[in-house]
Amino acid sequence: MTIEQLLPQLAPWVANLENVWPATFIKPQFAQWQVLHILSLVVLGGTTIILNLRLIGAGVTSEPPSEIHRNLRTWLAVGVIGIVVSGVLIGMANAERLYNSQAFTVKLLALVAGVIFTYGVSVPVAKADGLVSRRSKLFLALGAAVWGLGLWIFATADLINPGLWHLISAGALVVLFVAQGRLRWAYLAGLLTLIVVHFVSTHFVIKPDDYDRLNPVNIAFAWVFAVWIAGTALLQLLRAGSTPQGGPLTRAVGYATILVWVTAAAAGRWIAFA
């Protein structure tokens, strides 16, 4: 699914975008604006991880979520504004390519979901020190629907679906950081076992160039990894119970907000392929 398929009537307007200001100014300096886009993503990623790890109950736990947000809110806004503005300008200079890109469609949906999660859910929950209001629950449902559509396109589109491994890897690392005690060691042991079995299966049992057999195996392992990671995260959510600074839903908000921005970054990485 691409924007061209959804809105074919926009084709003439899209084709002319690179010929109007500010695209005419941006295009000769495309690389510099890409650097700004990446730097904005770094700022956004750092602030998002710190804030939402606190909602999960990890990271900087010596301060309440509201204090973490108060210290990070300016940088969080800089990251979001930077990535949106630089993304729009870069997009104008490369409009025809993005118009027919499934990866860009995923990135756009993840970006919308990320803004909804961040300012409709994560930030209000942090300000309330873990309390998830009815309004935040509504935004959570809306953001999840948009993100879910993006993930569906990501998973079913040819050429870009390997990009989901970025999301799986990020989820694996977050859960490894958050899990504690015996759960962490059991999770790590299972994860390492899966990695070894996957590597052996796709490099020795099946030849790396035998794509007809390799693709179904990779898809099956992606599901196994996802279930193992999500199952451990769910167990961690339930075992932690409710605290004065939130319960399982608060921690789920933290996980989702981190991973939705990872989805946007991963999709952007695969725009060159489809």
Backbone as a ProteinNet text record, in pm:
[ID]
protein_1_A
[PRIMARY]
MTIEQLLPQLAPWVANLENVWPATFIKPQFAQWQVLHILSLVVLGGTTIILNLRLIGAGVTSEPPSEIHRNLRTWLAVGVIGIVVSGVLIGMANAERLYNSQAFTVKLLALVAGVIFTYGVSVPVAKADGLVSRRSKLFLALGAAVWGLGLWIFATADLINPGLWHLISAGALVVLFVAQGRLRWAYLAGLLTLIVVHFVSTHFVIKPDDYDRLNPVNIAFAWVFAVWIAGTALLQLLRAGSTPQGGPLTRAVGYATILVWVTAAAAGRWIAFA
[TERTIARY]
84.7	0	88.6	65.5	141	43.7	97.1	14.1	-38.5	41.8	-2.4	-127	-131.8	-247.7	-369.6	-347.8	-459.1	-510.5	-417.6	-455	-390.8	-431.9	-369.5	-392.6	-497.8	-527.7	-424.6	-339.2	-236.4	-110.3	-104.3	18.1	73.5	-6.7	49.6	106.3	36	83.2	214.4	224.6	346.1	462.4	437.2	542.8	601.4	522	567.6	629.7	620.9	667.4	815.1	897.3	1041	1079.3	984.6	1012.2	968.9	914.7	868.4	952.2	949.6	1021.8	944.8	1012.4	1158.2	1231.3	1161.8	1228.5	1346.5	1333.3	1443.1	1565.4	1543.4	1654.1	1712.2	1626.4	1667.9	1746.1	1704	1759.1	1910.5	1970.2	2116.3	2189.8	2119.3	2180.6	2113.9	2075.4	1996.8	2068	2198.4	2273.4	2274.7	2291.8	2294.4	2161.4	2051.4	1920.1	1894.3	1952.5	1943.1	2016.6	2130.6	2204.8	2120.1	2052.9	1964.7	1851.9	1799.1	1691.6	1739.8	1860.9	1917.2	1947.7	2002.9	2031.7	1902.9	1797.9	1668.4	1617.4	1638.7	1597.5	1675.9	1804.3	1886.9	1836	1806.1	1753.8	1619.9	1532.4	1401	1414.2	1501.5	1519.6	1570	1668.5	1723.5	1622.2	1549.3	1450.5	1334.3	1293.4	1183.4	1221.8	1342.4	1386.7	1394	1453.8	1468.6	1332.1	1243.4	1112.3	1028.8	1027.1	937.8	994.6	1125.7	1181	1137.9	1127.9	1081	936.6	853.9	715.3	710.7	804.6	809.8	856.8	931	983.3	1130.8	1201.5	1344.6	1415.9	1549	1624.4	1640.4	1605.7	1622.2	1502.5	1505	1391.8	1400.6	1509.6	1523.4	1436.9	1386.3	1300.3	1162.9	1056.5	922.6	910.3	819.1	803.7	779.5	704	675.3	802.1	897.6	1023.6	1110.4	1109.4	1183.3	1129.6	997.3	937.6	973.2	969.4	999.2	1141	1233.6	1372.4	1395.6	1308.7	1330.8	1237.2	1134.5	1028.4	1079.8	1178.4	1230.6	1300.7	1385.1	1457.6	1364.1	1260.4	1161.1	1092.7	1055.2	991.3	1087.2	1213.8	1315	1327	1329.3	1340.3	1220.6	1099.7	978.5	967.4	986.4	976.9	1085	1205.3	1315.8	1291	1240.7	1219.5	1102.7	1000.1	885.1	922.6	983.8	1017.9	1120.7	1229	1331.3	1274.6	1186.1	1125.2	1036.8	958.3	871.9	956.5	1062.6	1147.5	1220	1273.9	1339.7	1238.1	1118	1014	973.6	966.5	933.3	1038	1164.4	1272	1281.9	1210.7	1215.2	1073.5	979	836.7	792.6	835.2	788	833.9	955.6	1006.6	925.8	895.5	823.3	675.8	621.9	480.5	447.1	546.1	524	602.8	632.5	713.5	629.5	627.8	556.8	624.8	757.9	831.1	796.7	781	744.8	604.2	514	379	385	467.4	484.8	544.5	646.4	710.6	611.3	529.3	431.5	329.6	280.5	184.2	247.7	373.5	443	470.4	498.7	521.8	394.9	281.4	153.5	123.2	142.2	118.4	213.8	338.7	436.6	399	350.5	306.3	185.6	93	-25.1	16.5	102	149.4	223.6	310.2	395.1	313.8	235.5	167	24.3	-30	-164.2	-164.7	-52.9	-49.1	71.8	191.1	311.9	334.7	329.8	354.2	246.7	116.5	15.9	30.5	65.7	83.1	203.7	311.5	429.7	397.8	326.1	288.3	204.7	122.6	35.6	103.4	235.1	312.5	255.1	222.2	181.5	33	-47.4	-192.3	-236.5	-307.9	-357.4	-503.6	-529.3	-665.5	-749	-878.6	-968	-928.8	-891.1	-849	-723.2	-629.5	-507.4	-538.4	-635.6	-674.1	-732.4	-808.8	-865.1	-754.7	-658.1	-545.8	-460	-449.7	-374.6	-438.8	-571.2	-642.2	-625.6	-635.2	-618.8	-477.6	-377.7	-239.3	-209.1	-264.5	-242.4	-301.7	-417.6	-481.2	-395.2	-344.1	-259.7	-129.6	-68.1	55.8	32.8	-77.8	-108.8	-120.8	-182.7	-192.2	-52.8	31.9	168.2	244.7	229.2	297.1	246.4	116.7	60	120.9	133.3	194.3	341.2	410.7	551.9	571.5	484.6	500	462.1	373	321.1	381.1	454	510.5	640.7	654.4	778	893.5	1011.6	1137.9	1163.6	1059.4	1083.5	1054.5	985	948.7	1066.9	1189.1	1302.7	1332	1282.9	1302.9	1238.1	1143.2	1081.1	1180.9	1292.3	1394.7	1455.3	1455.6	1500.8	1409.8	1281.4	1183.2	1194.8	1211.1	1226.4	1352.1	1461.1	1587.1	1573.4	1508.3	1488.2	1403.5	1295.3	1210.9	1287.5	1373.9	1453.7	1545.4	1608.2	1700.6	1627.6	1511.9	1435.2	1392.4	1339.9	1296.2	1414.7	1528.5	1648	1689.9	1678.8	1715.9	1616.7	1489.7	1384.5	1368.2	1379.3	1359.3	1461.4	1422.6	1510.2	1519.1	1628.1	1643.6	1647	1583.1	1583.9	1513	1412.5	1341	1436.1	1525.4	1621.3	1711.6	1762.8	1853.1	1781.3	1660	1582.6	1550.9	1513.9	1484.4	1608.1	1723.2	1847.5	1887.9	1873.5	1906.8	1819.8	1689.6	1599.9	1632.9	1666.1	1699	1825.6	1928.7	2053.9	2033	1949.9	1919.8	1852.2	1755.6	1686.5	1782.4	1872.8	1969	2058.6	2107.9	2195.8	2120.4	2000	1921.5	1887.2	1851.5	1820.1	1941.8	2056.8	2179.7	2215.7	2212.4	2246.3	2147.6	2019.3	1915.9	1930.7	1968.4	1972.1	2110.9	2211.5	2345.6	2403.5	2353.6	2408.4	2302.3	2188.2	2081.6	2025.1	2002.9	1954.2	2061.6	2091.1	2192.1	2142.4	2230.4	2189.2	2127.5	2154.8	2099.2	1975.1	1926.9	1807.2	1684.8	1645.7	1543.6	1405.5	1375.4	1244.3	1222.6	1328	1319.1	1353.6	1438.5	1489	1382.6	1305.3	1207.4	1103	1041.8	944.7	1007.7	1133.3	1201.9	1225.7	1268.8	1291.5	1162.3	1053.4	924.4	881.7	900.4	864.2	946.9	1075.9	1161.4	1126.2	1086.9	1045.4	927	831.9	717.4	760.1	851.3	897.3	968.4	1057.1	1125.5	1023.9	927.5	828.2	746.3	705.8	627.4	710.2	836	923.5	944.7	970.8	995.6	868.3	757.1	630.6	582.1	600.2	557.7	634.5	766.3	847.7	808.8	784.2	742.5	610.1	515.5	385.4	401.3	485.9	510.5	570.7	662.9	723.6	620.2	530.8	425.2	337.1	299.1	206.9	276.2	401.2	473.2	501.1	523.8	554.7	433.7	312.3	191.4	169.6	88.8	58.4	140.5	188.2	264.6	203.2	246.2	193.7	218.8	314.6	346.8	307.8	197.8	141.4	139.2	56.6	42.5	81.5	31.3	66.6	38.3	-72.7	-105.5	-4.4	40.5	141.6	269.6	310.7	432.6	414.1	293.3	265.4	276.5	233.7	247	393.5	479.9	623.1	681	649	695.7	649	519.5	461.8	521.6	542.2	593.5	736.6	817	953.4	950.7	871.6	874.4	807.7	712.8	650.8	751.3	838.7	941	1048.8	1076.8	1169.2	1111.3	980.9	915.2	935.3	919.3	938.5	1081.5	1177.9	1318.5	1350.6	1298.8	1325.1	1266.2	1144.7	1082.1	1161.8	1211.3	1293	1418.7	1474	1594.7	1567.3	1443.6	1411.7	1344.3	1338.1	1277.4	1353.8	1483.6	1563.6	1527	1462	1433.9	1293.3	1196.8	1059.5	976.8
-118.8	0	124.4	213.9	338.1	456.2	576	696.3	712.5	672.2	679.7	594.6	476.5	388.6	445.4	511.2	567	697.3	779.6	912.8	936.3	863.1	877.7	1015.1	1084.6	1215.6	1321	1290.5	1386.6	1380.5	1289.4	1267.4	1394.7	1477	1598.2	1695.5	1709.4	1799	1748.9	1618.5	1558.9	1576.9	1554.8	1566.3	1706.8	1806.5	1945.8	1995.4	1916.8	1963.1	2000.3	1921.8	1949.1	2074.9	2132.4	2252.5	2381.1	2369.7	2488.6	2508.3	2630.5	2659	2597.9	2538.3	2538.5	2418.1	2331.4	2212.3	2249.7	2360.4	2404	2445.8	2490.6	2527.5	2404.9	2309.5	2191.8	2092.6	2072.2	1963	1970.2	2088.4	2092.2	2063.2	2075.7	2051.5	1932.2	1834.2	1722.1	1648.9	1625.3	1548.3	1619.5	1753.1	1828.3	1818.7	1822.3	1811.7	1670.4	1572	1435.3	1421.6	1488.4	1488	1549.3	1660.7	1724.3	1629.9	1557.3	1460.8	1351.4	1301	1194.5	1246.2	1366.5	1424.5	1444.8	1488.3	1504.3	1370	1265.3	1130.6	1083.1	1117.5	1081	1148.9	1279.4	1354.6	1297.3	1273.7	1217.4	1078.1	996.8	861.4	860.1	945.5	949.8	992.3	1099.9	1148.8	1051	990.6	893.5	771.8	722.6	604.3	633.9	747.2	780.7	797.4	873.5	900.3	773.8	694.7	578.7	459	449	348.9	377.6	505.5	541.2	497.1	510.8	463.9	311.9	242.6	97	56.1	147.8	117.4	86.1	133.5	108.2	240.4	233.7	354.9	444.1	571.3	670.9	662.9	564.1	541.5	624.6	697.7	780	905.8	938.4	1055.8	1010.8	1080.7	1046.7	1079.7	1013.7	1040.2	1187.4	1257.9	1399.3	1483.3	1450.2	1523.8	1490.8	1363.6	1324.4	1401.6	1408.8	1481.9	1629.4	1688.3	1832.1	1862.7	1772.5	1793.7	1765	1683.9	1642.2	1708.4	1779.7	1823.6	1911.7	1997.4	2084.5	2002.9	1909.6	1826.6	1733.5	1686.9	1603.2	1681.7	1806.4	1891.6	1922.4	1947.5	1973.5	1853.5	1733	1612.3	1592.8	1608.1	1588.3	1694.3	1820.3	1928	1912	1878.5	1862	1751.9	1638	1525.2	1551.1	1621.5	1651.3	1755.3	1865.3	1973.1	1925.5	1864.4	1817.4	1707.6	1622.9	1518.2	1573.8	1676	1738.8	1801.6	1871.9	1938.9	1837.5	1732.7	1627.3	1558	1536.7	1472.8	1553.1	1685.4	1771	1758.8	1746.3	1737.4	1599.1	1503	1365.3	1308.2	1394.4	1362	1244.3	1240.7	1134.7	997	990.3	861.3	814.6	905.3	870	841.4	905.9	890.6	745.1	673.1	534	437.4	477.3	395.4	337.3	204.6	140.3	169.2	175.3	204.5	343.9	439.2	575.1	577.9	499.2	490.3	440	337	284.5	391.4	461.2	565.3	676	715.9	821.8	778.9	656	605.8	595	546.9	535.7	673.2	771.2	907.4	965.2	945.7	993.1	922.1	789.9	713	756.1	786.4	829.6	960.4	1054.9	1183.1	1162	1076.1	1046.6	982.4	880.9	812.8	909.6	991.9	1079.2	1186	1263.5	1378.6	1348.9	1235.6	1199.8	1100.3	1028.7	921.8	935.2	919.3	911.5	1035.7	1153.4	1278.1	1302.4	1290.8	1307.7	1206.4	1081.9	979.6	1013.5	1060.3	1099.9	1218.6	1318.2	1434.5	1392.9	1289.7	1242	1133.8	1117.7	1018.8	877	839	701.3	677.1	775.6	758.2	768.6	666.9	666	709.2	829.4	883.8	823.7	849.4	802	863.4	990.8	1058	991.5	957.3	890.5	752.6	684.3	552.1	563.4	668.7	689.3	714.8	799.4	826.1	701.4	620.8	495	402.8	392.7	308.1	361.6	494.5	555.7	534.1	561.3	542.2	397.6	304.7	162.3	120.2	176.4	143.2	190.7	314.3	369.3	290.3	263.4	186.1	45	-16.4	-151.3	-157.8	-55.9	-50.9	-42	42	53.2	-77.9	-148.4	-276.6	-380.7	-377.1	-471.5	-449	-322.9	-293.2	-335.1	-304.8	-340.6	-491.5	-568.4	-713.9	-780.8	-719.8	-785.2	-732	-620.8	-561.9	-632.5	-666.2	-727.3	-627.9	-679.5	-606	-530.7	-481.7	-405.2	-484.1	-599.9	-670.8	-719.3	-738.6	-769	-657.4	-537	-425.1	-446.1	-539.8	-569.9	-628.3	-682.8	-734	-621.8	-499.1	-384.9	-367.8	-377.5	-362.7	-477.7	-599.3	-715.9	-702.1	-656.9	-640.4	-534.4	-422.7	-317.6	-367	-438.1	-493.4	-589.9	-672.1	-768.2	-697.5	-589.4	-516.3	-444.8	-386.1	-317.1	-415.5	-530.5	-631	-682.5	-702.3	-748.3	-647	-519.2	-413.9	-406.1	-426.4	-408.1	-529.4	-649	-771.4	-780.2	-843.5	-851.4	-994.1	-1019.9	-1146.5	-1267	-1374.5	-1499.4	-1486.9	-1397.9	-1377.6	-1327.6	-1235.2	-1182.9	-1294.9	-1378.6	-1484.5	-1589.8	-1623.5	-1720.5	-1664.1	-1536.7	-1469.7	-1465.7	-1428	-1420	-1556.2	-1660.4	-1795.5	-1837.1	-1809.8	-1841.9	-1762.9	-1635.2	-1548.3	-1596.9	-1629.2	-1677.2	-1810.8	-1895.8	-2023.9	-2003.1	-1912.8	-1883	-1825.7	-1738	-1677.5	-1784.8	-1876.3	-1982.4	-2075	-2116.7	-2206.6	-2139.1	-2010.6	-1935.9	-1927.3	-1896.4	-1883.4	-2015.7	-2123.2	-2254.7	-2294	-2268.2	-2305.6	-2231.9	-2103.7	-2019.7	-2008	-2072.6	-2068.5	-2206.8	-2309.5	-2443.4	-2543.1	-2546.1	-2638.1	-2598	-2466.9	-2412.7	-2319.6	-2330.9	-2244.1	-2099.2	-2002.2	-1861.5	-1808.4	-1873.3	-1825.6	-1903.2	-1993.6	-2072.1	-1997.1	-1891.3	-1799.5	-1863.1	-1959.2	-2023.6	-2094.9	-2152.4	-2218.2	-2124.2	-2027.2	-1938.8	-1841.3	-1783.9	-1682.6	-1734.7	-1851.6	-1902.5	-1929.7	-1976.6	-2003.4	-1873	-1769	-1639.4	-1581.6	-1597.4	-1548.5	-1624	-1756.5	-1837.9	-1797	-1776.6	-1736.5	-1595.7	-1507.5	-1373.2	-1381.9	-1470.2	-1490.5	-1549.7	-1646.8	-1710.2	-1607.7	-1528.5	-1423.1	-1325.7	-1281.9	-1184	-1238.6	-1364.7	-1425.5	-1437.1	-1478.2	-1491.5	-1356.1	-1253.2	-1118.9	-1061.4	-1068.8	-1013.7	-1090.6	-1221.9	-1302.1	-1267.1	-1247	-1207.6	-1068.3	-977	-842	-846.3	-927.9	-939	-996.9	-1096.6	-1155.5	-1052.7	-972.9	-867.1	-764.1	-728.1	-630.6	-680.5	-806.9	-862.7	-887.9	-932.1	-960.3	-833.3	-723.8	-598.1	-544.3	-581.8	-538	-388.1	-337.5	-193.9	-126.6	-7.6	72.9	212.1	298.1	435	511.3	462.1	531.9	449	372.1	304.6	154.4	96	-48.3	-101.3	-219.2	-280.7	-191.8	-117.2	-32.5	80.2	137.7	243.2	191.3	71.2	14.1	-22.4	-66.9	-97.1	29.1	143.1	271.3	300.1	274	296.5	211.3	82.9	-6.6	41.2	69.1	104.5	232.7	332.5	460.4	448	369.2	345.7	275.6	169.5	86.3	151.1	241.2	306.4	398.3	463.6	548	463.1	345.3	252.4	209.7	187.9	152.5	260.9	387.2	498.9	502.3	482.9	484.9	366.3	248.5	128.7	141.9	194.6	213.2	312.1	418.6	515.6	453	357.5	287.2	209.6	164.4	77	150.6	283.5	360	337.7	318.1	297.7	168.1	74.3	-55.8	-66.2	4	-2.9	111
0	0	0	-95.1	-104.4	-109.7	-90.9	-99.7	-241.8	-339.8	-479.5	-502	-441.4	-456.3	-384.9	-271.1	-195.2	-254.9	-305.7	-356.6	-493.6	-596.6	-729	-790.5	-747.5	-804	-766.4	-669.4	-626.5	-712.6	-806.9	-884.5	-949	-1018.4	-1079.5	-975.3	-863.7	-757.9	-698.3	-675.4	-620.3	-717.4	-845.7	-946.5	-951.6	-915.9	-923.5	-792.6	-686.7	-556.2	-555.4	-623.4	-620.3	-697.5	-769.7	-848.8	-779.9	-659.4	-587.5	-461.5	-410.4	-286.8	-169.4	-67.9	-44.3	-100.7	-178.8	-231.5	-320.6	-397.4	-484.7	-404	-280.3	-191.9	-122.4	-88.9	-13	-98.4	-222.7	-303.4	-321.4	-349.5	-363.2	-231.9	-118.4	12.1	82.3	2.3	52.4	166.7	151.6	251.1	386.9	384.9	511.2	584.5	509.8	572.8	624.8	558	609.1	742.2	753.8	880.1	990.5	960.3	1058.4	1098	1001.1	1027.3	1121.5	1096	1179.7	1320.1	1330.2	1461.9	1542.4	1475.1	1542.4	1591.8	1511.2	1551	1673	1679.1	1794.4	1920.8	1911	2026.2	2069.8	1972.5	2002.6	2064.4	2006.6	2057.6	2200.5	2229.9	2364.6	2468.8	2440	2537.2	2552.1	2440.8	2446.1	2530.2	2510.2	2585.3	2734.8	2772.1	2914.6	2980.9	2916.3	2974.7	2986.1	2880	2879.1	2953.9	2965.2	3055.1	3198.8	3232.6	3366.9	3386.4	3284.2	3295.3	3311.4	3247.1	3259.6	3399.4	3464.2	3597.3	3596.9	3493.8	3480.5	3453.3	3444.8	3415.3	3536.7	3518.8	3625.1	3719.7	3808.2	3899	4026.9	4043.2	4163.7	4158.4	4039.2	4020.7	3973.2	4013.2	3963.2	3815	3741.9	3598.7	3566.1	3650.9	3623.8	3623.6	3710.7	3716.2	3595.3	3554.5	3433.5	3313.1	3301.9	3190.2	3196.1	3314.3	3327.4	3278.4	3304.3	3262.3	3114.2	3054.4	2915.4	2815.1	2862.4	2771.4	2657.9	2686.9	2581.1	2473.9	2514.8	2418.7	2343.9	2411.4	2343.9	2232.9	2262.5	2161.6	2047.1	2079.4	1975.7	1881.8	1940.1	1858.3	1767.2	1822	1742.2	1632.8	1669.2	1569.7	1463.1	1507	1412.5	1312.3	1360.4	1269.7	1174.8	1221.7	1136.2	1030.2	1073.1	979.1	877	923.8	829.7	739.4	794.1	713.1	602.5	634.1	533.3	422.8	460.5	361.5	273.2	334.7	256.9	165.8	218.6	140.2	18	33.3	-81.2	-191.7	-153.4	-251.5	-315.2	-260.2	-312.2	-321.5	-356.1	-343.2	-430.4	-555.2	-645	-597.7	-545.6	-495.1	-374.2	-284.4	-162.4	-189.4	-290.4	-325.8	-358.2	-411.6	-451.9	-363.6	-240.2	-150.6	-37.6	-27.2	83.3	216.7	216.1	339.2	390.2	298.7	341.2	400.2	344.4	400.6	544.9	568.1	703.6	794.9	745.2	826.8	861.6	764.5	788.5	893.4	882.8	981.2	1119.4	1125.6	1253.6	1312.7	1227.7	1275	1337.6	1270	1324.6	1456.1	1456.5	1579.4	1689.4	1653.4	1752.5	1818.6	1739.8	1795.9	1886.9	1843.7	1926.5	2057.6	2049.2	2170.6	2262.9	2204	2285.5	2356.4	2279.3	2338.1	2383.5	2337.3	2382.6	2496.9	2512.8	2613.5	2705.9	2651.2	2733	2818.3	2756.4	2830.8	2937.5	2905.6	3011.7	3125.2	3091.3	3195	3282.4	3219.4	3296.8	3386.8	3334.8	3416.4	3537.2	3518.9	3626.8	3710.4	3692.5	3767.9	3757.3	3631.9	3606.1	3594	3625.8	3615.4	3469.9	3421	3283.2	3284.9	3237.3	3238.7	3126.4	3129	3022.5	2888.6	2890	2767	2709.9	2796.6	2750.7	2693.6	2751.9	2700.9	2560.6	2535.1	2401.7	2299.2	2337.1	2247.1	2228.8	2333.1	2323.3	2220.4	2223.2	2126.9	1984.9	1968.5	1836.6	1783.6	1867.9	1826.2	1791.9	1870.3	1845.7	1711.6	1676.7	1548.6	1431.5	1441.2	1334	1324.1	1438.5	1442	1388.6	1426.5	1379.8	1229.2	1168.3	1022.1	960.5	1019.1	969.6	979.8	1092	1109.8	1010.4	982.4	885.1	747.1	705.9	576.3	576.4	685.4	699.1	684.7	748.6	751.5	620.1	543	422.4	293	299.4	178.1	139.9	12.5	-35.5	-25.9	-6.6	-3.5	126.9	194.3	316.1	443.2	431.8	554	637.6	579.6	667.7	768.7	739.9	832.4	967.7	976	1105.2	1204.7	1153.9	1245	1329.7	1277.9	1358.7	1480.8	1457	1564.8	1664.8	1613	1700.3	1785.8	1724.8	1798.2	1906.7	1874.2	1973.2	2089.3	2057.2	2162.3	2250.8	2188.8	2265.5	2363.8	2320.9	2407.5	2520.9	2491	2595.6	2703.8	2661.5	2758.5	2840.1	2775.6	2847.5	2953.7	2921.6	3017.1	3133.1	3102.6	3202.8	3293.7	3237	3315.8	3429.2	3538.2	3654.9	3706.9	3781.9	3850.9	3758	3802.5	3726.5	3593.1	3587.6	3461.3	3353.6	3390.4	3292.4	3240.2	3328.3	3285.4	3202.7	3240.1	3161.9	3023.2	3020.2	2892.9	2804.5	2863	2786.1	2732.3	2814.7	2769.9	2652.1	2660.7	2550.5	2426.3	2443.8	2330.6	2260.3	2336.4	2277.2	2206	2264.1	2199.7	2064.8	2061.6	1936.2	1831.5	1876.1	1783.5	1722.2	1804.6	1755.3	1659.1	1698.5	1612.8	1480.5	1486.5	1364.8	1274	1332.2	1251.8	1185.3	1261.2	1205.9	1095.8	1119.2	1021.8	890.2	896.9	777.1	713.9	773.8	716.1	686.1	752.4	733	687.2	755.3	715.7	579.8	563	435.9	380.5	255	194.4	192	219.8	225.2	95.9	-17.4	-145.1	-189	-103.1	-134.9	-80.7	-151.6	-99.8	-87.6	-174.1	-167.9	-33.9	21.2	150.9	265.6	237.3	343	392.8	302.4	341.5	440.3	415.7	514.1	651.1	650.9	777.7	853.3	783.3	847.4	904.7	830.6	878.7	1004	1002.3	1118.9	1241.2	1220.8	1333	1381.6	1290.9	1333.9	1429.4	1397.4	1485.9	1619.8	1615.7	1740.2	1828.3	1769.1	1844.7	1904.5	1821.6	1867.2	1983.8	1975.5	2083.2	2210.6	2197.9	2314.6	2382.9	2302.8	2356.9	2419.6	2344.8	2394.7	2517.3	2516.4	2630.9	2756.7	2742.7	2857.9	2906.9	2812.2	2850.4	2925.8	2876.6	2943.3	3083.7	3097.5	3229	3323.2	3271	3352.8	3394.8	3303.2	3334.5	3448.8	3440.4	3540	3673.2	3668.5	3792.2	3871.9	3801.8	3871.3	3946.2	3900.6	3968.9	3960.7	4052.9	4057.7	4166.5	4136.1	4230.9	4235	4328.2	4329.5	4199.8	4118.6	3993.9	3871.7	3885.1	3769.2	3779.7	3693.8	3688.3	3552.3	3516.1	3387.4	3266.6	3268.4	3153.7	3138.3	3249.1	3244.1	3179.5	3219.8	3163.2	3016.2	2979.7	2839.1	2753.5	2809	2738.7	2710.2	2809.8	2791.2	2680.3	2680.4	2574.2	2437.2	2425.8	2296.2	2240.5	2327.3	2278.8	2228.2	2295.6	2246.7	2111.5	2101.7	1982	1860.8	1883.5	1768.1	1698.6	1777.9	1715.4	1649.3	1704.3	1638.2	1503.6	1498.1	1372	1267.1	1307.5	1213.9	1161.8	1252.6	1211.6	1120.3	1154.3	1074.3	934.3	925.7	794.2	709.4	773	700.5	643.3	717.1	670.7	541.7	522.2	408.3	292	298.7	188.6	57.9	66.1	-55.6	-128.8	-57.5	-117.4	-177	-119.9	-173.2	-117.7
[MASK]
++++++++++++++++++++++++++++++++++++++++++++++++++++++++++++++++++++++++++++++++++++++++++++++++++++++++++++++++++++++++++++++++++++++++++++++++++++++++++++++++++++++++++++++++++++++++++++++++++++++++++++++++++++++++++++++++++++++++++++++++++++++++++++++++++++++++++++++++++

